[in-house]
Amino acid sequence: MSKERTNTEKLYDVIKKPLITEKSRMAMALGQYTFEVRKDATKVEIAQAVELAFPGRKVKSVNTVYMPSHTKRMGYKFGRTDSSKKAIVTIEGDPIETLTAV
């Protein structure tokens, strides 16, 4: 028998990792945070996952971007990167301290 995962357990798997780049660091001043998320995650699931991961924060909006795979060269060999999805989440209120300290 397979167990059905609860909604809370599913939400913990939505966010893979925060993406920290020069552009995303500048957006943090505006309350926008960038995360790599599952490819099949919806905007509603992403908003719920962020509010669950960072209690006391309210998500204002979520923008998603699909990042297709592309060819990458390593020496004389060619390979492909993995495709992914990133979410730019705008948060109301206090900033997220753990991401700003990185």
Residue pairs with C-beta under 8 A, 6 or more apart in sequence:
8 52
10 45
11 45
11 48
11 49
11 52
12 49
12 52
12 53
13 38
14 37
14 38
14 41
14 45
14 46
14 48
14 49
15 35
15 36
15 37
15 46
15 49
15 50
15 53
16 35
16 36
16 37
16 38
17 35
17 36
18 33
18 34
18 35
18 36
18 99
18 102
19 34
19 35
19 36
19 86
20 34
20 99
20 102
21 34
24 32
24 33
24 34
27 33
27 34
27 88
28 95
28 99
28 100
30 90
31 60
31 90
31 91
31 92
31 95
32 88
32 89
32 90
32 91
33 50
33 88
33 89
33 91
33 96
33 99
34 86
34 87
34 88
34 89
35 46
35 50
35 86
35 87
35 89
36 84
36 85
36 86
37 46
37 49
37 64
37 85
37 86
37 87
38 85
39 66
39 83
39 84
39 85
41 49
41 85
41 87
43 62
43 64
43 87
46 62
46 64
46 87
46 89
47 59
47 62
47 89
50 57
50 59
50 89
50 91
51 57
51 58
51 59
54 91
54 96
56 93
56 94
57 91
57 92
57 93
57 94
57 96
58 91
58 92
58 93
59 89
59 90
59 91
59 92
60 90
60 91
60 92
61 89
61 90
62 87
62 88
62 89
62 90
63 87
63 88
63 90
64 85
64 86
64 87
64 88
65 85
65 86
65 87
65 88
66 83
66 85
67 83
67 84
67 85
67 86
68 83
69 80
69 81
69 82
69 83
70 80
70 81
71 78
71 79
71 80
72 78
72 79
72 80
72 81
73 79
